[in-house]
Structures are given as C-alpha cells and as structure tokens.
Amino acid sequence: MPKPDTNFQKAMSAAYTLLGSILVLSGLGYYLSHKYNNIAWLIIFSILGIIVGMYELYKQIK
C-alpha cells in the first residue's frame, strides 16, 4: 500500500483554511450588513477574513 502524499495533504489543508476563513467571515459580514443595512460590515469582515486566512496560511507554511 503506497504512503499518502503529505505535501498534497498540507496544500489541501492550507487551501481549505484560507477559503474557509474568508467564506465564514464574509458570510458573517453579509448577514450583519443586511441586518443593520450598512455595507461597512461586509467590507470589514471580508478584509478580516482575508487577513486571518493569510495568517493561518503563513503559519502552515512556516
């Protein structure tokens, strides 16, 4: 039985972490922007999602 490719697993984990943080925080921002009728929530949480995702990506690469 061949060993699993650990580089592929690390790459998939990093991709899911980055995508997940962006989608979850942007979704929260979308919900808050519709609830309070203010687009600033969407922008703030989308940027926060990108920052958190990039930080987690950096931690996994390092």
C-alpha positions as CSV (number, residue, x, y, z in Angstrom):
1,M,0.0,0.0,0.0
2,P,1.5,3.4,-1.0
3,K,2.1,6.1,1.6
4,P,-0.2,9.1,1.3
5,D,1.4,12.3,-0.1
6,T,1.9,14.6,2.8
7,N,2.7,17.6,0.7
8,F,-0.7,17.3,-1.0
9,Q,-2.4,17.0,2.3
10,K,-0.6,20.1,3.6
11,A,-1.6,22.0,0.5
12,M,-5.2,21.0,0.7
13,S,-5.3,21.9,4.4
14,A,-3.9,25.3,3.7
15,A,-6.4,25.9,0.9
16,Y,-9.4,24.9,3.0
17,T,-8.2,27.0,5.9
18,L,-7.8,30.1,3.6
19,L,-11.1,29.6,1.8
20,G,-13.0,28.7,5.0
21,S,-11.9,31.8,6.9
22,I,-12.7,34.1,4.0
23,L,-16.1,32.5,3.4
24,V,-17.2,32.3,7.1
25,L,-16.2,35.8,8.0
26,S,-17.5,37.3,4.7
27,G,-20.8,35.4,5.4
28,L,-21.0,36.9,8.8
29,G,-20.3,40.4,7.3
30,Y,-23.0,39.8,4.7
31,Y,-25.5,38.8,7.4
32,L,-24.6,41.9,9.6
33,S,-24.7,44.2,6.6
34,H,-28.3,43.1,5.7
35,K,-29.4,43.2,9.3
36,Y,-28.2,46.7,10.0
37,N,-28.4,47.9,6.4
38,N,-24.8,49.0,6.4
39,I,-22.3,47.8,3.8
40,A,-19.3,48.6,6.1
41,W,-19.9,45.3,8.0
42,L,-19.4,43.3,4.8
43,I,-16.2,45.1,3.9
44,I,-14.7,44.9,7.4
45,F,-15.4,41.2,7.8
46,S,-14.2,40.4,4.3
47,I,-10.9,42.1,4.9
48,L,-10.7,40.5,8.3
49,G,-11.3,37.1,6.7
50,I,-8.5,37.6,4.2
51,I,-6.1,38.7,6.9
52,V,-7.0,35.7,9.1
53,G,-6.7,33.3,6.2
54,M,-3.3,34.7,5.1
55,Y,-2.0,34.5,8.7
56,E,-3.1,30.9,9.0
57,L,-1.6,30.1,5.6
58,Y,1.7,31.7,6.8
59,K,1.6,29.6,10.0
60,Q,1.1,26.4,8.0
61,I,3.9,27.1,5.5
62,K,6.3,28.1,8.2
